[in-house]
Amino acid sequence: MQRLFPSKPPPLPLSASAPPLSSHSSPPLGSPRRPRLGKASPLFSAHTRPERPPAIGSMGLMVGLAHRKLAHAADTLRARRLMAFSLGDTRVIVTSHPDVAREVLNRSAFADRPIKETAYGLMFHRAIGFAPSGAYWRTLRSIAATHLFSPRQISGSEAWRLEIAADMVRALGRRSFRVREVLKRASLNNIMGSVFGKKYELFAEDEEAREVQGLVEEGYELLGKLNWSDHLPFLAGLDLQGIRFRCSRLVPRVNRFVNRIIDEHRNRTGDKKSGDFVDVLLSLQGLDKLSDGDMVAVLWEMIFRGTDTVAVLIEWVLARIILHPRVQMKVQAELDLAVGRSRSVAESDVARLTYTRALIKETLRMHPPGPLLSWARLAISDTWVDGWHVPKGTTAMVNMWAIARDPHVWVRPEEFEPERFLSEGAGDVEFSIFGSDLRLAPFGSGRRSCPGKALAMATVGFWVATLLHEYTWRASDEAPVDLTEVLRLSCEMASPLTVTVCPRRGL
């Protein structure tokens, strides 16, 4: 069988229209094996070396809205199932097809993530997200699954989410405001409470809250940047983008902040222990015991990963219900029926809110926070994907955004229709978004899927229900809703959503 790559991958040219292959490429190969959804898409290979190819390959594909550029390239080349290109010296494959995505995400050959300079500089090589597969990574995953993300722990933190939801409701009395500021502060409080036992007032001036928010924002900006030095070795010593310098300044601040909290927990007496995640890590013994450096990395990752995604997703939900008043009315009618207007929403109510859950799923389909599943996979051995040979060291990506917009997978994919997740009657379609169905898997799939997905969805479902139960949401006269995206580590609204709210429970 023909190899997807030759022994040494030729760098591919940069193109304004984004296709990663030049006009000198050979014609498309035959249809790939096992076509399942929609029209079979021929796979293009990178066999033909164009004359005098630029050394940077197709770096332009990963600048800006990379998920859209990659989808356009795959459509142009009829290569949705699998497309190969290069980023400098880095071999890359990307799929926009659910069957091939399953092969990539669930295969042991893709057990690791590529550790780029920024991830290494920010200590993530010692935490769950980037630690190489092995005993240490399995220990971290087990600790998190048992002590932070288990159903028992999620249920036990319900009171904390309820308190933050009540704080948000009380804070929304202003006439016109940017909702992102409220949501990010609430998300920060949520993760700091469950991980560190810390509580901040939602809008009070708090130096420590400002400090940790600044650390997270700086880390997001750095990790979301395309670092040219990762792919172009001749630039490695230059740090032209200043990324290495900024990481070297950020990490000591992170170490000081997290070590300060660890020391506070160590110095508590036994009856003052809060039982938060820091206490759990300090109590570990034997093979599970972590060094202080490893604890800092793990705790920093928890803050980093848990602060932003919930806020980003809820902002997209609110933008959509403002643009689609019919959807907002249906959600609120469901809330009035299931909860009534005499009391606030309880987390136990969410299980009965089938349309509200469909709204969240449809928002995840249209606006996945990680359209390329945030972090790629790395082939740790030679393997085969969709019948094509993929060499060890290849970076593999799944374009979840493109899968969610594929008309062969979804009916009217460009239309916002929560009803697509409801059956003919009123029952919720059994459509899991936790990785078993690769048509919509915003949290990934397989051993490297997001460990906090259940906690994230519990938080989003409860907070969305609460916000829509308490208020009717409208766009501000000062700033209409703009769905333009900006891709950092998450895909956010480029223009923060500005809203006005009207209390509805007392009406």
C-alpha positions as CSV (number, residue, x, y, z in Angstrom):
1,M,0.0,0.0,0.0
2,Q,1.2,3.4,-0.8
3,R,2.7,5.5,2.0
4,L,1.0,8.7,3.0
5,F,4.4,10.4,3.4
6,P,7.7,9.7,1.7
7,S,10.7,8.9,4.0
8,K,11.3,12.7,4.4
9,P,8.2,15.0,4.2
10,P,8.6,17.7,1.7
11,P,7.7,21.2,3.0
12,L,4.5,22.3,1.4
13,P,3.9,25.8,0.0
14,L,2.1,28.6,1.7
15,S,-1.0,29.6,-0.2
16,A,-3.4,32.6,0.3
17,S,-6.3,30.3,-0.5
18,A,-5.1,27.8,2.1
19,P,-4.7,24.6,0.2
20,P,-1.7,22.7,1.6
21,L,-0.7,21.3,-1.8
22,S,0.6,23.1,-4.8
23,S,-0.6,23.1,-8.3
24,H,2.3,20.7,-9.1
25,S,0.8,18.0,-6.9
26,S,-0.3,14.8,-8.6
27,P,-4.1,14.3,-9.3
28,P,-6.2,12.8,-6.5
29,L,-5.8,9.2,-5.7
30,G,-8.7,6.8,-5.7
31,S,-11.5,6.9,-3.1
32,P,-10.3,5.9,0.3
33,R,-11.4,2.6,1.8
34,R,-14.4,2.2,4.0
35,P,-16.4,5.4,3.0
36,R,-19.3,5.6,5.5
37,L,-20.9,9.0,5.7
38,G,-21.8,11.0,2.6
39,K,-19.9,11.1,-0.6
40,A,-16.5,9.4,-0.7
41,S,-13.7,11.9,-0.5
42,P,-10.4,11.1,-2.4
43,L,-7.3,11.5,-0.2
44,F,-4.5,13.7,-1.5
45,S,-1.0,12.7,-0.6
46,A,2.1,14.8,-0.3
47,H,4.2,12.8,-2.7
48,T,5.1,15.4,-5.3
49,R,7.7,18.0,-4.2
50,P,7.0,21.4,-5.8
51,E,9.9,23.2,-7.3
52,R,11.9,25.1,-4.7
53,P,9.3,24.7,-1.9
54,P,9.4,27.3,0.9
55,A,10.9,26.0,4.1
56,I,7.9,27.1,6.2
57,G,5.5,24.6,4.6
58,S,1.9,25.4,5.2
59,M,2.3,27.5,8.4
60,G,-0.3,29.9,7.1
61,L,-3.0,27.3,7.7
62,M,-2.5,27.5,11.4
63,V,-2.6,31.3,11.7
64,G,-5.9,33.0,12.6
65,L,-9.0,30.8,12.3
66,A,-7.1,27.6,11.7
67,H,-10.2,25.3,11.9
68,R,-11.9,27.3,9.0
69,K,-8.7,27.3,6.9
70,L,-8.2,23.6,7.3
71,A,-11.8,22.9,6.5
72,H,-11.6,25.0,3.4
73,A,-8.4,23.2,2.3
74,A,-10.0,19.8,2.9
75,D,-13.1,20.7,0.9
76,T,-11.0,22.3,-1.9
77,L,-8.9,19.1,-2.2
78,R,-11.8,16.7,-1.6
79,A,-9.8,15.4,1.4
80,R,-12.1,15.5,4.3
81,R,-11.3,12.0,5.4
82,L,-7.6,12.7,5.7
83,M,-5.3,15.5,4.6
84,A,-1.5,15.7,4.9
85,F,0.6,18.8,5.1
86,S,3.7,20.1,6.8
87,L,4.4,22.9,9.3
88,G,8.1,23.4,8.6
89,D,9.8,20.2,9.8
90,T,6.6,18.9,11.4
91,R,4.5,16.3,9.6
92,V,0.8,16.8,10.1
93,I,-2.4,15.0,9.3
94,V,-5.9,16.3,9.9
95,T,-9.3,14.6,9.5
96,S,-12.7,16.2,9.1
97,H,-14.6,12.9,9.2
98,P,-16.1,11.1,12.3
99,D,-15.0,7.6,11.3
100,V,-11.4,8.6,10.8
101,A,-11.5,10.8,13.9
102,R,-12.4,7.7,15.9
103,E,-9.3,5.9,14.6
104,V,-7.0,8.8,15.6
105,L,-8.5,9.5,19.1
106,N,-9.0,5.9,20.2
107,R,-5.8,4.3,18.9
108,S,-3.0,3.6,21.3
109,A,-0.5,4.7,18.6
110,F,-1.7,8.3,19.3
111,A,-1.4,8.0,23.1
112,D,0.7,11.2,23.5
113,R,0.4,14.9,22.7
114,P,3.1,16.8,21.0
115,I,4.9,18.8,23.7
116,K,5.7,22.2,22.2
117,E,8.1,24.7,23.7
118,T,5.2,26.7,25.3
119,A,3.6,23.7,26.9
120,Y,7.0,22.6,28.3
121,G,7.8,26.1,29.5
122,L,4.5,26.4,31.3
123,M,5.1,23.0,33.1
124,F,2.3,21.1,31.4
125,H,4.6,18.2,30.6
126,R,4.2,17.3,34.2
127,A,0.4,17.5,34.3
128,I,-2.4,15.5,32.9
129,G,-2.8,17.3,29.6
130,F,0.7,16.8,28.2
131,A,2.4,14.2,30.4
132,P,3.5,11.3,28.3
133,S,1.5,8.1,28.6
134,G,2.9,5.8,31.3
135,A,2.7,5.1,35.0
136,Y,3.0,8.7,36.0
137,W,0.3,9.9,33.7
138,R,-2.0,7.1,34.8
139,T,-1.5,8.1,38.4
140,L,-2.4,11.7,37.7
141,R,-5.5,10.6,35.8
142,S,-6.6,8.3,38.5
143,I,-6.1,10.9,41.2
144,A,-8.2,13.5,39.3
145,A,-10.9,11.0,38.4
146,T,-11.2,9.8,42.0
147,H,-10.9,13.0,44.0
148,L,-12.1,15.8,41.7
149,F,-14.2,14.6,38.8
150,S,-16.0,11.5,40.2
151,P,-19.8,11.6,40.3
152,R,-19.6,11.7,44.1
153,Q,-17.2,14.7,44.1
154,I,-19.3,16.6,41.5
155,S,-22.4,16.0,43.5
156,G,-20.6,17.1,46.7
157,S,-19.7,20.5,45.1
158,E,-23.3,21.3,44.1
159,A,-23.7,23.8,47.0
160,W,-20.7,25.7,45.8
161,R,-22.1,26.0,42.2
162,L,-25.5,27.1,43.7
163,E,-23.8,29.8,45.7
164,I,-21.9,31.2,42.7
165,A,-25.1,31.0,40.6
166,A,-26.9,33.1,43.2
167,D,-24.0,35.6,43.2
168,M,-24.4,35.9,39.4
169,V,-28.1,36.5,39.6
170,R,-27.6,39.2,42.2
171,A,-24.8,40.8,40.2
172,L,-26.9,41.2,37.0
173,G,-28.9,44.2,38.0
174,R,-26.9,46.6,35.9
175,R,-28.6,48.1,32.8
176,S,-26.0,47.1,30.2
177,F,-22.9,45.0,30.7
178,R,-20.4,42.6,29.2
179,V,-21.5,39.2,30.3
180,R,-18.0,37.7,29.7
181,E,-16.7,39.5,32.8
182,V,-19.3,38.0,35.0
183,L,-18.9,34.5,33.6
184,K,-15.1,34.4,33.8
185,R,-15.1,35.6,37.4
186,A,-17.8,33.0,38.3
187,S,-15.8,30.2,36.5
188,L,-12.7,31.3,38.4
189,N,-14.5,31.2,41.7
190,N,-15.9,27.7,40.9
191,I,-12.5,26.1,40.1
192,M,-10.7,27.9,43.0
193,G,-13.3,26.7,45.4
194,S,-13.2,23.1,44.4
195,V,-9.4,22.9,43.9
196,F,-8.1,25.3,46.5
197,G,-11.0,25.9,48.9
198,K,-10.8,29.6,48.0
199,K,-13.8,31.9,47.8
200,Y,-13.7,35.4,46.1
201,E,-16.5,37.9,46.0
202,L,-17.8,38.1,42.5
203,F,-17.3,41.8,42.0
204,A,-15.3,42.9,45.1
205,E,-11.8,44.1,44.5
206,D,-9.6,41.2,45.5
207,E,-5.9,41.3,44.8
208,E,-5.4,37.5,44.8
209,A,-8.4,37.0,42.4
210,R,-6.9,39.6,40.0
211,E,-3.5,37.9,40.3
212,V,-4.7,34.4,39.4
213,Q,-7.0,35.8,36.6
214,G,-3.9,37.5,35.1
215,L,-1.9,34.3,35.3
216,V,-4.6,32.4,33.5
217,E,-5.0,35.1,30.8
218,E,-1.3,35.2,30.1
219,G,-1.0,31.4,29.9
220,Y,-3.9,31.2,27.5
221,E,-2.4,33.7,25.2
222,L,1.0,32.0,25.2
223,L,-0.3,28.4,24.8
224,G,-2.7,29.5,22.0
225,K,0.0,31.1,19.9
226,L,1.6,29.3,16.9
227,N,5.2,29.2,17.9
228,W,7.3,29.2,14.8
229,S,10.3,27.9,16.7
230,D,8.5,24.6,17.3
231,H,8.5,23.8,13.6
232,L,11.4,25.7,12.1
233,P,14.6,24.6,13.9
234,F,16.7,27.4,12.3
235,L,14.6,29.9,14.4
236,A,14.8,27.9,17.7
237,G,17.6,30.0,19.2
238,L,16.1,33.4,18.3
239,D,12.8,33.6,20.2
240,L,11.5,36.1,17.6
241,Q,8.0,36.1,19.0
242,G,9.2,36.6,22.6
243,I,7.3,33.4,23.8
244,R,10.2,31.9,25.6
245,F,10.9,35.2,27.4
246,R,7.3,35.6,28.4
247,C,7.1,32.0,29.7
248,S,10.3,32.5,31.7
249,R,8.6,35.5,33.5
250,L,5.2,33.8,34.0
251,V,6.3,30.5,35.5
252,P,8.0,32.0,38.6
253,R,4.8,33.9,39.3
254,V,2.8,30.7,39.0
255,N,5.2,28.9,41.3
256,R,5.0,31.6,43.9
257,F,1.2,31.7,43.8
258,V,0.6,27.9,43.9
259,N,3.3,27.2,46.4
260,R,1.9,29.9,48.7
261,I,-1.5,28.1,48.7
262,I,0.2,24.7,49.2
263,D,2.1,26.1,52.2
264,E,-1.1,27.5,53.7
265,H,-2.7,24.0,53.5
266,R,0.3,22.4,55.0
267,N,0.3,24.8,58.0
268,R,-3.4,24.2,58.8
269,T,-4.2,22.1,61.9
270,G,-6.2,18.9,61.4
271,D,-9.6,20.3,62.3
272,K,-9.2,23.2,59.8
273,K,-8.6,21.1,56.7
274,S,-11.2,21.8,54.1
275,G,-10.9,18.5,52.1
276,D,-10.2,20.3,48.8
277,F,-8.0,19.0,46.1
278,V,-4.8,20.5,47.6
279,D,-5.5,18.6,50.8
280,V,-6.0,15.4,48.7
281,L,-2.6,15.8,47.0
282,L,-0.9,16.5,50.3
283,S,-2.4,13.3,51.8
284,L,-1.1,11.0,49.1
285,Q,1.4,8.4,50.1
286,G,3.5,5.7,48.5
287,L,3.7,5.5,44.8
288,D,0.9,8.1,44.4
289,K,2.8,10.8,46.4
290,L,3.8,13.8,44.2
291,S,6.7,16.1,44.6
292,D,6.0,19.8,45.3
293,G,7.0,20.6,41.7
294,D,4.5,18.0,40.3
295,M,1.8,19.3,42.6
296,V,2.4,22.8,41.3
297,A,2.1,21.7,37.7
298,V,-1.1,19.7,38.4
299,L,-2.8,22.4,40.4
300,W,-1.8,25.1,37.8
301,E,-3.3,23.0,35.1
302,M,-6.6,22.6,37.0
303,I,-6.9,26.4,37.4
304,F,-5.8,27.0,33.8
305,R,-8.2,24.4,32.1
306,G,-11.1,25.0,34.4
307,T,-11.4,28.7,34.3
308,D,-12.1,29.6,30.7
309,T,-14.0,26.8,28.9
310,V,-17.3,27.2,30.9
311,A,-17.3,30.9,30.5
312,V,-16.7,30.7,26.7
313,L,-19.4,28.2,26.2
314,I,-22.1,30.0,28.2
315,E,-21.3,33.2,26.4
316,W,-22.0,31.5,23.1
317,V,-25.3,30.0,24.5
318,L,-26.5,33.5,25.6
319,A,-25.5,35.0,22.2
320,R,-27.6,32.3,20.4
321,I,-30.7,32.7,22.6
322,I,-30.6,36.5,22.0
323,L,-30.4,36.0,18.2
324,H,-33.1,33.3,18.4
325,P,-35.9,34.6,20.6
326,R,-38.0,31.5,19.8
327,V,-35.4,29.3,21.4
328,Q,-35.2,31.5,24.5
329,M,-39.0,31.4,24.8
330,K,-39.0,27.6,24.5
331,V,-36.3,27.2,27.2
332,Q,-38.2,29.5,29.6
333,A,-41.5,27.7,28.9
334,E,-39.8,24.5,29.9
335,L,-38.4,26.0,33.0
336,D,-41.8,27.4,34.0
337,L,-43.3,24.0,33.6
338,A,-40.5,22.0,35.3
339,V,-39.5,24.5,38.0
340,G,-42.2,27.1,38.2
341,R,-41.6,30.8,39.0
342,S,-42.0,30.5,42.8
343,R,-38.5,29.2,43.3
344,S,-35.0,29.2,41.8
345,V,-33.6,26.3,39.8
346,A,-32.0,23.4,41.6
347,E,-29.3,21.3,40.0
348,S,-31.6,18.3,40.3
349,D,-34.0,20.1,37.9
350,V,-31.6,20.0,35.0
351,A,-32.2,16.3,34.3
352,R,-35.8,17.2,33.3
353,L,-34.9,20.1,31.1
354,T,-34.6,18.3,27.8
355,Y,-34.8,21.4,25.6
356,T,-32.3,23.3,27.7
357,R,-29.8,20.4,27.3
358,A,-30.5,20.3,23.5
359,L,-29.7,24.0,23.4
360,I,-26.3,23.4,25.0
361,K,-25.6,20.5,22.6
362,E,-26.5,22.6,19.6
363,T,-24.3,25.4,20.8
364,L,-21.4,23.0,21.2
365,R,-22.0,21.8,17.7
366,M,-22.0,25.3,16.2
367,H,-19.4,26.8,18.5
368,P,-17.1,24.1,20.0
369,P,-14.7,25.9,22.4
370,G,-11.9,23.7,21.1
371,P,-12.7,23.4,17.3
372,L,-9.5,21.4,16.7
373,L,-10.0,19.6,20.1
374,S,-7.6,22.2,21.5
375,W,-4.5,20.0,21.7
376,A,-3.3,17.6,19.0
377,R,-2.1,14.0,19.2
378,L,1.3,12.6,18.5
379,A,2.0,9.3,16.8
380,I,4.4,7.4,19.2
381,S,4.9,4.6,16.6
382,D,4.4,4.0,12.9
383,T,0.7,3.3,12.4
384,W,-2.1,3.3,9.8
385,V,-5.0,5.7,9.5
386,D,-7.8,5.1,7.1
387,G,-5.6,2.7,5.1
388,W,-2.6,5.2,4.9
389,H,0.7,4.8,6.5
390,V,1.5,7.5,9.2
391,P,5.1,7.6,10.4
392,K,6.1,7.9,14.1
393,G,6.4,11.6,15.2
394,T,3.5,12.8,13.0
395,T,1.1,15.3,14.6
396,A,-2.6,14.3,14.2
397,M,-5.5,16.7,14.5
398,V,-9.3,16.3,14.4
399,N,-11.3,19.2,13.0
400,M,-14.4,18.9,15.1
401,W,-15.7,22.2,13.7
402,A,-15.6,20.8,10.2
403,I,-17.3,17.6,11.2
404,A,-20.1,19.6,12.9
405,R,-20.7,21.6,9.7
406,D,-20.6,18.6,7.3
407,P,-23.9,18.3,5.3
408,H,-23.3,14.6,4.9
409,V,-23.3,14.2,8.7
410,W,-25.9,16.8,9.8
411,V,-29.1,18.0,8.3
412,R,-29.0,21.8,7.6
413,P,-25.7,22.1,9.5
414,E,-25.6,25.9,9.2
415,E,-28.9,26.3,10.9
416,F,-29.1,26.7,14.7
417,E,-31.8,24.1,15.6
418,P,-31.7,22.6,19.2
419,E,-34.7,20.5,18.0
420,R,-32.3,18.2,16.1
421,F,-31.4,16.7,19.5
422,L,-35.0,15.9,20.4
423,S,-37.1,13.0,19.2
424,E,-40.4,13.2,17.5
425,G,-42.1,13.5,20.9
426,A,-40.6,15.4,23.9
427,G,-37.9,12.9,24.9
428,D,-34.2,13.7,24.7
429,V,-32.3,11.8,22.0
430,E,-29.7,9.5,23.5
431,F,-26.8,11.4,21.9
432,S,-23.8,11.5,24.1
433,I,-21.3,14.3,23.7
434,F,-18.7,12.6,25.9
435,G,-16.8,10.9,23.1
436,S,-18.8,7.8,22.1
437,D,-20.3,9.5,19.0
438,L,-17.6,11.3,17.0
439,R,-20.2,13.4,15.1
440,L,-20.1,15.6,18.1
441,A,-17.3,15.1,20.6
442,P,-16.2,18.6,21.9
443,F,-14.3,17.0,24.8
444,G,-12.4,14.6,22.7
445,S,-12.5,10.8,22.9
446,G,-10.3,8.0,24.2
447,R,-7.7,8.1,26.9
448,R,-6.8,11.7,26.2
449,S,-10.4,13.1,26.5
450,C,-11.0,16.0,28.9
451,P,-11.1,14.5,32.4
452,G,-13.3,17.3,33.7
453,K,-16.0,17.0,31.0
454,A,-18.8,15.8,33.4
455,L,-18.1,18.7,35.9
456,A,-18.0,21.2,33.0
457,M,-21.4,20.0,31.7
458,A,-22.9,19.9,35.2
459,T,-21.8,23.5,35.7
460,V,-22.9,24.8,32.3
461,G,-26.3,23.1,32.4
462,F,-27.1,24.5,35.9
463,W,-25.9,28.0,35.3
464,V,-27.6,28.3,31.9
465,A,-30.9,27.1,33.4
466,T,-30.5,29.6,36.3
467,L,-29.7,32.6,34.1
468,L,-32.5,32.0,31.7
469,H,-35.0,31.2,34.5
470,E,-34.2,34.5,36.3
471,Y,-33.9,36.9,33.4
472,T,-35.0,37.6,29.8
473,W,-31.9,38.3,27.7
474,R,-31.6,40.9,25.0
475,A,-28.8,42.5,23.0
476,S,-27.6,45.9,24.2
477,D,-28.6,48.9,22.1
478,E,-24.9,49.9,22.2
479,A,-23.5,46.7,20.7
480,P,-25.4,44.1,18.5
481,V,-24.6,40.5,18.8
482,D,-21.5,39.6,16.6
483,L,-20.8,35.9,16.1
484,T,-17.3,36.6,14.6
485,E,-14.8,34.2,16.2
486,V,-11.2,34.6,17.5
487,L,-9.2,31.5,18.1
488,R,-6.8,31.5,21.0
489,L,-6.7,28.2,23.0
490,S,-10.5,28.3,22.9
491,C,-12.7,29.7,20.1
492,E,-14.2,32.9,21.6
493,M,-16.5,35.6,20.5
494,A,-14.2,38.3,19.0
495,S,-16.5,41.0,20.3
496,P,-17.6,40.3,23.9
497,L,-21.3,39.9,24.3
498,T,-22.9,43.0,25.7
499,V,-26.5,42.4,27.1
500,T,-29.4,43.9,28.9
501,V,-31.5,41.7,31.2
502,C,-35.0,41.9,32.5
503,P,-36.1,40.0,35.6
504,R,-38.9,37.5,34.8
505,R,-39.6,35.4,37.9
506,G,-41.4,38.3,39.7
507,L,-43.6,39.1,36.8
